[in-house]
Structure formats: structure tokens, C-alpha cells
Amino acid sequence: MSFEPKILGIACNWCTYTGADLAGTTRLQYPQNLRVVRVMCSSRINPSFIFRAFQLGADGVLVGGCHPGDCHYNTGNLYARRRLAVTKKILEFSGLEPGRFRVEWISASEGNKFAEVVTEFTEQIKNLGPQTKFKIEQ
Amino acid sequence: MATSFKQIEEKLKTEAAKLLESGSVSLVLAYGKGYDEKHPMPYVAKCASDVANIVFNEFCTYNMARYLVRYPRGTKIAVAVKAADSRAVIQLIQEEKVKREDLVILGIPVSGMKNPKTGETIDSKTTCGLYNPVLYDVLLGEEVHGQPVVSPYDVLAGYEAMDKDARWAFWQKEFDRCIRCYACRKACPMCYCDPCFIDQTKPKWGDKSPEPAGNLMYHLTRFHHLAGRCIDCGECSRACPVDIPLYLFHKKVAKECEEMFGQAAGMSIEDKPALVNFRVDDSDKILE
């Protein structure tokens, strides 16, 4: 059986989640490996969510937020950008494959981009194989 | 020639006595006698007669800025700080945990501090490598002129060049030794959250007993919480009973923050901590 990765998507309510909705209503095809969690803003994301997701068996984590400058709360994603950049560096220095964590800005009107990003990211994670480093043996 | 430790001790005593007698501060955070010469202890002098107990020698490595947050706001405190410790004070002022006007900062220019555990000289391989305090009211001794032995981030080169799997194995080996005594957290001047995220049960981020998953969660999140705030005093690594080189990871995160956000932690009271700040023109490249 081919490897089907589990990918956690954390999407901001105002842009990426709505973008995902648009991708759905326009009936775009994209892989089913993404499990989406909706948060009110990308700056709501506690970096520990990402560490914990990897521990609980996620093969990849995709964070989606509004384009910088478009945040519903004006500055949320600007804080998130700095914070998630640090998260990325920490994951990388701890020894995890850097490609397993990705942040994308997808607006509410970019259903196409959402489908593209998910397809591309799923492909990338498939190539990386199962994530075993953080995963807790159960 | 740098001021000798004995001279600094005398100056520290005089200064502390002066401050306590005049009543301009209610306590002085300095170093006191431990069970032997090699193990001095943090000491709080509360009246002029306590001053005689103050000592200062090459083993006084502790970061006294750690104790500032333990007193109610508005307490007038004099604190003895070495180079990196003064950055911790600045960082605490930036974070509005203490007020500049409540503090009298007794700066100590140092060179040749020694790790009480190993007896090795502490230099820029494990700390920020500064000799003189960045911010002080009184400087106890002459400024030390000198360059750090190596640039403070040089020590990272070998680890950055490592293959990611080798680096993972390296950190696993280190974190697996962790006994979760939380000495790193207790020694850290920037770790003042109550409760610490790892002590929370709702949500429960990780097990509190030593086990690999919880150890990883605790350490990685702690590195994250100290991003852009760690002032590289190296106290966490010296406090660690199982010698985990935590300073390496902190240095790496500090280096990345400096490169990405263009500011080092605790260098100016005008700054804002990097992660509670942003620039509209921050590049998206930092996410790659």
C-alpha cells in the first residue's frame, strides 16, 4: 500500500479557511490528506500546537493565514510571521526535515492557490516518507 | 589590568552599605558565602549589617537578575550584575517586569569567571562573551578591554553543518538524560511564567516525569519561549545537573533572531522584544 501521509492544516478563519471553502464550492480536486483545524487568526497558533501535532503523528503541518497587510485583526499575521519563522528554525535545528512544516498566505479568493498548495505539500510529504522522529510510540 | 575579585568585593560591600544605610533601596541582590570558597550562593542583603556577608570571587556565576521578579512591583532593589546579567535586567525592563527607576544597577566588569562545577573559565563559547555590563548606575571596577575569545556564535558552526539525522540523534541523546529537575527554568532570569506551560494540565503539553516525548516538548517549547529574549548568560547549562548543552540551542535561536529581526536581546531599554513586535516589511523569506 502506498504511503498516505497525515497532514495537519491550521487555517485562519478569515482567509485560508474561506479559501478552502471556495476550493470546495468550485469543486477543485486536491488530496484528502489534509485535516484542517480552523483558528480565528494565524497568530492564535501556539508553537506548541505544531510540536504536539508532530508528536501525535502528523507527517506534516501546513499553516495558512491571510496575506500580510490583509489580516482581519490588522496585525495578527505580522506577529505570526515572526513567531512561526522561529518555530521553523527550531524544528530545523532539532533535526526534523525542514520540509515538513510550511506557512502559506492564502486569501479568501484564492481557492486555486489552496488546492495547489495542498497538492504540492502532500506530494512533498509523500517524498519525505513517514515522520518518525517526533512521533510518540504507542 | 582588570580589577581583582577582592577589590570588586570591597567596592560591592561599600556600595551596598551606602545604599542600604541611606534607605534608597530596601534590598541588595548580591553573592554570599556558600559551604566553601567554590560554591558562593545568591545572597539578599536587607540591612547594613548584612553587608559583611557579601562575597565576590571567580565562582560567582549566578545571574542575580533572576531574583528581581520575585519581589513585589515598586520594591527598590539594588542588583549586582555582570555583563550578561545586565542584559537580563534590560530585557526585564523591556518586558515591563521591573521599572528602571526602581533599580540601582551595580555593574561588575569581569573576566576570568570560572564554572564552579568544572573549574573551567567561562568565555564566549558558552555565553555572550561580553566583559562589561551594558547598563549600570555604578561600575565596580575598571572596564575590561578585550575581545571575546571567539565570536559568540562560532561554536554553532559544527552543529549547523551536521546532517539533520545526526543532529536529531545528538539532541535525543542530550534530552534523554534530562531528569526534569527544572534547574534550567529556575536559573533562567527570563523564565518567570506562573504556571510554566509544562506545569499546566489543561491543556497538558507533556508529561511532567522524565520521558523522551515530554522532554522534547519541554525543551523545544522553552527554546521557543526564550526566542529573542535569551541573553546568553549560559546559566541554564551551568545549572544543569546532567550537563545538557542548552546554551547551544539558545545560541542558535538567538543567532537566527538576530539575523531575521536585526536586534539582539537585552541591548537597549528602548527596544521591544523581537517576538512581541513586527515590521510591516519583514520579509517572507524568513519562513522558508
Boltz contact constraints between the chains, C-beta under 6 A:
constraints:
  - contact:
      token1: [A, 47]
      token2: [B, 224]
      max_distance: 6.0
  - contact:
      token1: [A, 48]
      token2: [B, 205]
      max_distance: 6.0
  - contact:
      token1: [A, 48]
      token2: [B, 221]
      max_distance: 6.0
  - contact:
      token1: [A, 51]
      token2: [B, 217]
      max_distance: 6.0
  - contact:
      token1: [A, 51]
      token2: [B, 220]
      max_distance: 6.0
  - contact:
      token1: [A, 55]
      token2: [B, 213]
      max_distance: 6.0
  - contact:
      token1: [A, 78]
      token2: [B, 278]
      max_distance: 6.0
  - contact:
      token1: [A, 79]
      token2: [B, 278]
      max_distance: 6.0
  - contact:
      token1: [A, 81]
      token2: [B, 282]
      max_distance: 6.0
  - contact:
      token1: [A, 82]
      token2: [B, 275]
      max_distance: 6.0
  - contact:
      token1: [A, 82]
      token2: [B, 278]
      max_distance: 6.0
  - contact:
      token1: [A, 83]
      token2: [B, 275]
      max_distance: 6.0
  - contact:
      token1: [A, 85]
      token2: [B, 260]
      max_distance: 6.0
  - contact:
      token1: [A, 85]
      token2: [B, 286]
      max_distance: 6.0
  - contact:
      token1: [A, 85]
      token2: [B, 287]
      max_distance: 6.0
  - contact:
      token1: [A, 86]
      token2: [B, 227]
      max_distance: 6.0
  - contact:
      token1: [A, 89]
      token2: [B, 256]
      max_distance: 6.0
  - contact:
      token1: [A, 90]
      token2: [B, 220]
      max_distance: 6.0
  - contact:
      token1: [A, 90]
      token2: [B, 223]
      max_distance: 6.0
  - contact:
      token1: [A, 90]
      token2: [B, 224]
      max_distance: 6.0
  - contact:
      token1: [A, 93]
      token2: [B, 252]
      max_distance: 6.0
  - contact:
      token1: [A, 94]
      token2: [B, 171]
      max_distance: 6.0
  - contact:
      token1: [A, 95]
      token2: [B, 164]
      max_distance: 6.0
  - contact:
      token1: [A, 95]
      token2: [B, 167]
      max_distance: 6.0
  - contact:
      token1: [A, 95]
      token2: [B, 168]
      max_distance: 6.0
  - contact:
      token1: [A, 103]
      token2: [B, 287]
      max_distance: 6.0
  - contact:
      token1: [A, 133]
      token2: [B, 168]
      max_distance: 6.0
  - contact:
      token1: [A, 136]
      token2: [B, 213]
      max_distance: 6.0
